[in-house]
Every structure is written in structure tokens, then in C-alpha cells.
Amino acid sequence: MKIVPAVLAERENDFFFLIKQAEAFTDYVQIDIMDGFFVPSRSFPVPALNRLKTNIDFEIHLMVKHPSAFMIQVAHPRLRKVIYHFESDVKHRDFINQLKKRGIASGLAIKPDTPLEVFRHIAGYVDTLLFMTVDPGYYGSAFKPEVISKVRETRSVFNDKVIAVDGGVSLENLPLFLDARVDYACVGSRIFESDNPGENYRQFLRRLYGLDT
């Protein structure tokens, strides 16, 4: 299992600052994008993403109502994967094909209350399934442990998919995700909301390595 730092920022300057911090301790991050409609919060302006100068790769997590319209505005050589929400207003197969034509991997994000039988018909077409273990849109939202059973169920059906979790991940609950065979966990506030995000990230790695042994 891997730990992927998750960057969430409302202002452009904060976004650039967090990416600069991340460059010191990782080679890959997830960038959260919020439109103020799909979730109540709104992130930094879209053009800032295209202006980002960085030497690390990233994926974006689109918490937006219209993913297709958003992606028309985005172009960055370091973008490797786009994760969009099953619950958004989108033609799934068309959007997945749109990403594939651009050489970008696709991921499907699933809210805590969305059951497997609802998104199962789309899950086979994407590279990654990302389970929200909190209500999306805020740093520090409360962890919902009941999502773990859905992760286990999905793993039993889609054993070949990359499975990720996002939200409420802590040093204490890492064993739950490892035991559920999660491939990577996105961690935001518990890494970045401190004076030493690099050390926080390394604490997660040390805890993970200890569990793996």
C-alpha cells in the first residue's frame, strides 16, 4: 500500500505553496478540485493548475458537477490520472474515452453512501476505484468506517482494479485499509496542516512499513 499526499487549497497562492512543500518529500500527489456546486467548498481557480511548475507527477480528484466541461480547460504535462465522481453529471463512457485519447488514466470516486450495485456497471471501464471514507469537500471531515465493508466487497468483485481510499486516513486506522487490500490511501490534513508535512508523511510510511512486516 502507498500513501499519496492530497493537496486541497481554496486560494492560488496556497495551492502553489503546498505543491512546493510536497516536492521536498514525494514524487506524486493528488490535487483536489472543487466547484462549489457538487460540494459546498470551492478550490483555487482552474487556470492556476495549468500554470503549475513542478517536477512531480499528479492526479486530480474532480469534485465537480460537470467533469467533461472542466477537463476541456485542463492541460498539464505532469497530469497522470483524473478521478471523477460517479455521482456527477457526466456520460461515463464518453468521459473515460476522452481521457484515454489524451493518454490520461481514469478513476471513479464513490461517495460513502453509494452502494456497489449502483456503480458496478461503470467500474470495469476505469483504472482506479477511489472510495470516499468521509463526506467529500473538506479537510478534516469525520471518518466513516462502514465504507471499509464496501471496499472489501468491491475488491472481491474487481480484483484487478487499483483501489484507493480518501478521507479521514490516520496513523491509527491504517491497519483497516491494509487489511482491506487497498492499493493507496490519500492523506490531506494529517500531512499538510502542520509546520512539518514531510515528517508527517514519513510517520505514515514508518507506520505502514511496520504493519507490512
N, C-alpha and C positions, 0 to 999 in steps of 0.2 A: 504494500500500500504506500502511496505517496501523499505528501502534504503540498497543496497548492495555495499560496497566499492569494487572498481575494481583496482586490482594491475597490473601495466604494468611496466616492467623493462627490459632493454637490458642486464644488467650485473648481474651476480650471486649474488655478494655482495649486490647490490641494492635491489634485489628481497628478500633476507633474511631480510634485514633491514626494508623494507616496511611491510612484514608479521609481524615482531616483533612489529612495530608500531600499526598495526591493532589489534593485540591481546589485546591491552590495552583498546579498546573501542567497539569491536564487536566479535560475535561468528561465523561469516560466511563472506567469501569474494569470489569474482570472480577473478580468475587468468587468465590474457590474455597471450596466446601463439601465437607467430608469426614466420613464417618460412622464411621470406624474399622473398617468391615467390607469395603466394596468396595475401599478402600485401607487400609493399616495406620494411617495418621495420622487424627486427629480434629480438626476445627476448632472454633471458638467455638460456644457454644450458639445454637440456632436463633432463640429469641426476640430475641436481640441484633440480628438482621437487620431485624426489624420495627420495632425501636426506633431504628434508624439515622436520624439527622437529617442530611441532606446536600442540597446544591444541584446535585449531578451525577447523571447517569443511570448505570445499571449493568446488566450481565448477570451471571447466576450460572452457574457451572460445577459441576454436581452430580456429584461423585464419591461417589455413594451407591448402595446396593443397591436401594432402593425409591423411585424418583423421585416416583411418584404420591403416596405417603403423605407424603413430605416436603413437596410443594407444597401440600398441604392446610393446612399450618401457616404458609405464607408469604403475606404481603400487604404490598406497599410501592408507593407511587405512582411511584417512580423506576425500578422494575424494568422493563426493556425486552425482555430475552431470557433464556430458560432453555436452557442447553446440558446435555444429559444423555447418559449413555454408552450406546452401542449394546449393550454387554455387560452392562448392568444388568438387574435382574429387573422387566420392565415390558411392558405391552401397548402397543406403539409407537403405533399409530394412535389408540387411546383417549387416550393421554397427550398426543399432539400436538394432538388436538381439544380436550382440556381446556384447554391453554394458549391455543389460538386463541379459545375462548369468552371468555377473560379478557383478550383483546387483547394477549397476550404472544407475541412471536416465538419460534420453536423452533430449536434447534440440536442436531445429533448429534455427539457426541465419539467418536473412534475410537482405540483403543489401538494402539501401534506394530505389534503382531503380527496385527491383524485385517485380512484382505485385502478388497479391494473387492467381490469376488463375494459375500461373506457379508452385507454391509450394503447392497448396491446396491438391493434392493427397498424399503428404507425411505428411502433418501437423497432420493428425489424428493418426499417429503412435508414435509421440513423446509426452513427458510430458510437455515441455515448448516451447513456441514460443518467440524468442528474436528478437526484431526489432532494427536494427541499425538506429539511428537517426543522424548519421554522416557517412562519408566515413571511413571505419574501418582502424585501424593500427597506429593511433597517439593519444597521449594525446592532448586535447585542440582543436580538429577539430570543424569546424563550424556546428552548429545545423541546421537540415533540418526539419522545422515544417510541411512540406507537408506529412511526414511519419505518422503523427497523424491520418489522414483520413484512411490510410491503417490499422492502429491499430484498429480503430473503426469498420471498415468493417470486420476484422478478428474476433473480439470479437463477433460480431453478428452471425457469422457462427460457431465459435468454442467456445461456451460459457463455456465449461468445462475445457478448457486448461489454464495453467498458462501462462500469457502473461507478458513479460518483455521488457524493453527498455534499450538501451545502447548508450551513447554518447551525449555530449552537455547538459546533465541534470544540471539545475541550480536552485537556490532558486526561481528565477523569473518565470521559466516555469513549475515548479512542478504542478500548477493547471491544466495544459493541460493534464498531464499524469493521474492525479487523476480523472479528468472528463472523460477520455477515458477508465477508469476501468482497468488500468494497475496494475498488482499484485506486481511487484517490479521494481525499477529503479537502474541501475548500475551507480555509480559515481566514477570517477577516479581522474582527475586532480584537480577538485574543492575540493577534500578532501585531497589528498596527497601532492600537490605542495604548501606546506606552512610549517611553523615551528610547527603548532599545528593541525595535522589532526584530532585528537579526538574532538576538539572544532568545527572544520568544520563539522564533521559528526553530532554532536549534534545540530548544527544550522539547518541542513536538517531535523532532527527529530522534532525540535521545529516548524519549518515552516510547516511540514507535519501534526503535531498534531493540529496546528492552523487551517489548511484547513479542517481537519476532523470534527471539532466541529461546 
